[in-house]
Amino acid sequence: MVKKMLDALRKIWAFAGREQRNLNYSVLLGVLYAVFHALQIAALYVVLKGLIEHANGTDTAIQALAILTVSILGRSAAEYISQLQRVHAGYFMAANKRIAIGEHLKRVPMGYFNETSLGRITGVATTVLGDVEETASRVLVHTLTGFLNTLVLIPMLLIFDWRIGAVFIIGIAVYLWITATMETKSRLLAPKRQAAQALLVEAVLEQLHGMHVIKAFNLTGRGDARVRRALAESERANLAMERLFTPYIAAQELTLRFFSVLIIAAALYAHLTGTMTLPDAVMCIVFSFIAYKQIESAGSALALLRAVCASIDEANETDAIPQLDADGKDIAPAHHDITFDHVSFSYGEKPLLCDISAKIPARSLTAIVGPSGSGKTTLCHLIARFWDVDAGAISIGGHNIKEYTLESLMAQISIVFQRVNLFCDTIENNIRFGRPQATRAEVIEAAKKAACHDFIMQLPDGYETVVGEGGANLSGGEKQRISIARAILKDAPIIIFDEATANVDPENEDRLQQAIEALTQNKTVIMIAHRLNTVRNAAQILVVADGRIVQRGTHEELLAAHGIYADFIAARKAAVGWKLSSSTDRHKSR
């Protein structure tokens, strides 16, 4: 039992990292607190001895008062500083782990987020580390101080009276046996409780993200079955843990009270048989009320030890996620052409791209078109190494992207996603996210190029307007333009637009097109688009279908080839023509 306990405490100690120093101070001050607390007994002993021996009352009172004063002041100072150090350690050991997880997740492939539940990651960063934050340092400090203070009492009692010491030791042994049994049982339930908590967080997040669907289909009260099941499972797991602990905690309490009574009985017997003086017997009776206080405190902490260790194990699982740039180097390429060399990629067992070879020249605009699900977005995401290719290689400036560190690779690339994510911050800071050191003037210039300056100035606080989480209080087109401004401000040599104009209204599309064409003069621009105005001026158009590049060339060359691209353009023109004729017919009918 002792070995398991020490292993568990070492796990908490290792998890503390830089906060080990604060835990050292807290444990040391906890021991000092117990010493100052014991001085109360010394003061009581002085009073009792003075009364029985009819000593000078004034001298006895002064001695007792001095001892009590030292005890009270010492206890207050030790407890105050110890608690500050412990709370500081608990908060920052969890905070440091959250930051470490965030930094680690920046370097993992995007496939991890598809295969791993977002709720589980969120659960680790919130519920799991919340448990660690609240209990880990307390468990460590209370356990160590409790056992250290108890160990100090044992030789003192054996010297004072071996019979009292023997009763005290037997009581500790029985208490530890009960605690060890409880710890062994809890080993089976703690992981189940952690899993239930993670599932609950996952279910709640899914419910919140899908609330618009639930309301649209009038499923309020019925579309939350998974949340209800997760709540029920969490309830069962927590109640199972409490049902396990309750009888053992009661047994611990009864054991300590029983042996406290035995200490009283032993002291009275020793005094009645003439082997212990009255002051010593009285002190033993007083001692019986506080004898097991420290071990009881340690035992209460030990009851949480397994749950805390399970939380730490779950949090540490994120360290095992492989990183993309483990062996990368900081590279600044001399040029920014992009080469696909027989690239193939599968998502799970589903092949998405097959034997892709292409050269994207530096400082030019390349458009990628094709039907939905053909692999256009995947092709672009592979450039940023969101996933690693199954076969072949992708190079930027003559260097395989696997040779780059993530920082140096992403320094070369700006991406404007079709699904825009804005942070709950000011519009200025959302744009500045592309380059944090940018000035206000540079932010405004980027916003003007992205055709979003005018609508920003119409907002209540202009660039200081705080957008809701995810940009909830902006339209799709407004969010898209802010995202484009963010990419323009970053000023990376490679810019990838994933349906950049998909949500932009017609009156601003021309302005965005002008900005994109201006960028083409000095940037390597890759654009996934369906609109004719977006792709017709591209230096190169790649047509993707069924995971392969089936056509490549300029707009005029591909039209003349009478293939998929020509059919695509014809379908687009027919759709626009239908809309115009339909509108005209309605006008004539009036």
Secondary structure, 3 states (H helix, E strand, C coil): CHHHHHHHHHHHHHHHHHHHHHHHHHHHHHHHHHHHHHHHHHHHHHHHHHHHCCCCHHHHHHHHHHHHHHHHHHHHHHHHHHHHHHHHHHHHHHHHHHHHHHHHHCCCCHHHHHHCCHHHHHHHHHHHHHHHHHHHHHHHHHHHHHHHHHHHHHHHHHHHCHHHHHHHHHHHHHHHHHHHHHHHHHHHHHHHHHHHHHHHHHHHHHHHHCHHHHHHCCCCCCCCHHHHHHHHHHHHHHHHHHHHHHHHHHHHHHHHHHHHHHHHHHHHHHHHCCCCCHHHHHHHHHHHHHCCHHHHHHHHHHCCHHHHHHHHHHHHHHHHCCCCCCCCECCCCCCCCEEEEEEEEEECCEEEEEEEEEEECCCCEEEEECCCCCCHHHHHHHHCCCCCCCEEEEEECCEEHHHECHHHHHCCEEEECCCCCCCCCEHHHHHHCCCCCCCHHHHHHHHHHCCCHHHHHCCCCHHHCECCHHHCCCCHHHHHHHHHHHHHHHCCCEEEEECCCCCCCHHHHHHHHHHHHHHHCCCEEEEECCCHHHHCCCCEEEEEECCEEEEEECHHHHHHHCCHHHHHHHHHHHHHHHHHHHHHHHHHHC
